[in-house]
Amino acid sequence: MDIPLSYLLPLNFAIKMKLLHLLLLLPPLVILVSSSPCYFSSVFNFGDSNSDTGEYSAAFDPVPPPYGETFFGMPAGRYSDGRLIIDFIVKSLGLPYLSSYLDSLGTNFSHGANFATASSTIIDENVPLSQGGCPLSSGVQLKEFLQFKSRSQLVYSRGGRFQRIDAQGRILFSSSIYDRHRTE
């Protein structure tokens, strides 16, 4: 239900100015208060083609050229010829580019994973394609993540050579950014 604009009109000018002043002062105050450095060891991304770094290409058909050739020098499984917003986010955090979860051959997931898939929707995966469904919907992406998390914890619990992931493995999920790009 929309709130009619007439409800906002009775506010007098002084109150409006105080509210505007507060809104303008708040962001600098937040920056001053949060003076401690913010560190994330990993990023987990969910979404659609806006942030798909190869999930669709790994699950179905490879994305044809020129996608990825300009920046990566070869087809990169993206629906972009260069980097995506998620690439700039991880680089600003000092982390390597995220690998697609399904494109796991030779991949290092110690800094996170990308579950975003082109054409993904929030519609349940059991809905037919003709009705707007997608086999890799946001629900499937969440299931992939939960499976990834439980398998990572299983690998850690085995000890031995896997014990060395403790420095990042134990904090991997608690000090992470979980980014979900809008899917329709």
C-alpha positions in Angstrom: 0.0 0.0 0.0 1.4 3.4 -1.0 1.5 6.2 1.5 -0.1 9.3 0.0 2.1 12.3 -0.3 -0.4 14.4 1.6 0.8 12.7 4.8 4.2 14.1 4.4 3.0 17.7 3.6 2.0 18.7 7.2 5.7 18.5 8.3 6.9 22.1 8.6 10.0 23.4 6.9 12.1 23.4 10.1 11.5 19.7 10.7 12.3 18.8 7.1 15.5 20.8 7.3 16.6 19.1 10.6 15.8 15.7 9.0 17.9 16.6 5.9 20.7 17.8 8.2 20.7 14.6 10.1 20.8 12.5 6.9 23.7 14.5 5.6 25.7 14.2 8.9 25.1 10.5 9.4 27.4 9.1 6.7 30.5 11.0 7.9 29.8 10.0 11.5 29.6 6.3 10.5 33.0 6.6 8.8 34.5 8.2 12.0 33.0 5.6 14.3 34.1 2.6 12.2 37.8 3.5 12.4 38.9 -0.1 12.8 39.9 -1.9 9.6 37.4 -4.1 8.0 38.8 -7.4 6.8 37.1 -10.2 4.9 38.9 -13.4 4.1 36.4 -14.5 1.4 33.4 -13.6 -0.7 30.5 -15.8 -1.6 28.4 -14.4 -4.5 24.9 -15.3 -5.6 22.9 -13.9 -8.5 22.4 -13.9 -12.3 24.3 -12.9 -15.4 25.4 -9.6 -13.8 27.8 -11.5 -11.7 28.2 -15.0 -13.3 31.9 -15.8 -13.7 31.4 -19.1 -15.4 28.6 -21.1 -13.7 26.3 -21.2 -16.6 29.1 -22.0 -19.0 30.3 -24.9 -16.7 26.8 -26.3 -16.3 25.6 -26.0 -19.9 27.1 -24.7 -23.1 30.3 -22.6 -23.1 29.6 -18.9 -23.7 30.8 -18.1 -27.2 33.4 -15.4 -28.0 34.0 -12.5 -27.6 32.9 -12.8 -23.9 36.0 -12.4 -21.8 38.5 -12.1 -24.6 39.4 -8.4 -24.2 40.4 -8.5 -20.5 41.2 -12.2 -20.0 42.6 -12.9 -23.5 40.3 -15.9 -24.0 36.6 -16.8 -23.6 36.0 -16.6 -19.9 32.5 -18.1 -19.5 31.0 -14.7 -18.7 28.3 -12.6 -20.3 30.7 -9.7 -20.4 33.8 -9.0 -22.4 35.6 -7.8 -19.4 35.3 -7.7 -15.6 32.1 -7.7 -13.7 31.2 -5.7 -10.6 32.0 -8.6 -8.4 35.5 -8.6 -9.9 36.0 -5.0 -8.8 34.6 -5.8 -5.3 37.0 -8.7 -4.7 40.0 -6.8 -6.0 39.2 -3.8 -3.8 39.3 -6.3 -0.8 42.7 -7.6 -2.0 41.3 -11.0 -3.0 41.7 -12.9 -6.2 38.8 -13.2 -8.7 36.1 -15.6 -7.7 35.9 -18.9 -9.5 32.6 -20.4 -10.4 31.5 -23.2 -8.1 30.6 -25.6 -10.9 33.8 -24.9 -12.7 35.9 -26.5 -10.0 38.7 -28.2 -11.8 42.0 -26.7 -10.6 40.2 -24.1 -8.6 41.2 -22.7 -5.2 38.1 -21.8 -3.2 40.0 -20.5 -0.1 38.9 -16.9 -0.8 35.2 -17.8 -1.6 33.2 -19.0 -4.6 30.7 -17.6 -7.1 27.3 -19.4 -7.3 25.7 -16.8 -9.6 24.3 -18.2 -12.8 23.1 -16.4 -16.0 19.3 -16.5 -16.4 18.8 -17.4 -12.7 15.5 -16.4 -11.1 14.0 -16.5 -7.7 11.3 -18.8 -9.1 11.5 -22.4 -7.8 13.7 -24.7 -9.8 10.7 -27.1 -10.3 8.8 -24.6 -12.4 9.1 -25.4 -16.2 11.3 -23.2 -18.3 8.2 -22.2 -20.4 6.8 -20.6 -17.2 9.9 -18.7 -16.3 11.7 -21.4 -14.2 15.5 -21.9 -14.2 17.4 -25.1 -13.4 19.9 -23.0 -11.4 17.6 -20.7 -9.5 18.5 -18.8 -6.4 17.2 -21.7 -4.3 19.6 -24.1 -6.1 22.5 -21.6 -5.6 21.8 -21.7 -1.9 21.7 -25.5 -1.9 25.1 -25.5 -3.7 26.5 -23.1 -1.1 25.2 -25.3 1.8 26.8 -28.4 0.2 30.0 -26.5 -0.4 30.1 -25.4 3.3 29.4 -28.9 4.7 32.0 -30.5 2.4 34.6 -27.9 3.4 34.0 -28.6 7.0 34.3 -32.4 6.3 37.6 -31.9 4.6 38.9 -29.9 7.5 37.7 -32.5 10.1 39.8 -35.2 8.3 43.0 -33.5 9.6 46.4 -34.4 8.2 47.3 -32.3 5.2 43.9 -30.6 5.3 44.7 -29.3 8.8 46.8 -26.5 7.2 43.6 -24.8 5.9 42.8 -23.9 9.6 44.2 -20.4 9.2 41.5 -19.6 6.7 39.2 -22.7 6.8 37.8 -22.1 10.3 37.1 -18.4 9.7 36.2 -18.7 6.0 32.5 -18.6 6.6 32.3 -16.2 9.5 34.5 -13.5 8.1 33.0 -13.5 4.6 30.9 -11.2 2.5 27.7 -12.8 1.1 26.7 -10.8 -1.9 23.4 -11.5 -3.7 22.7 -9.7 -7.0 19.1 -9.2 -7.8 17.5 -12.0 -9.8 14.0 -11.7 -11.4 
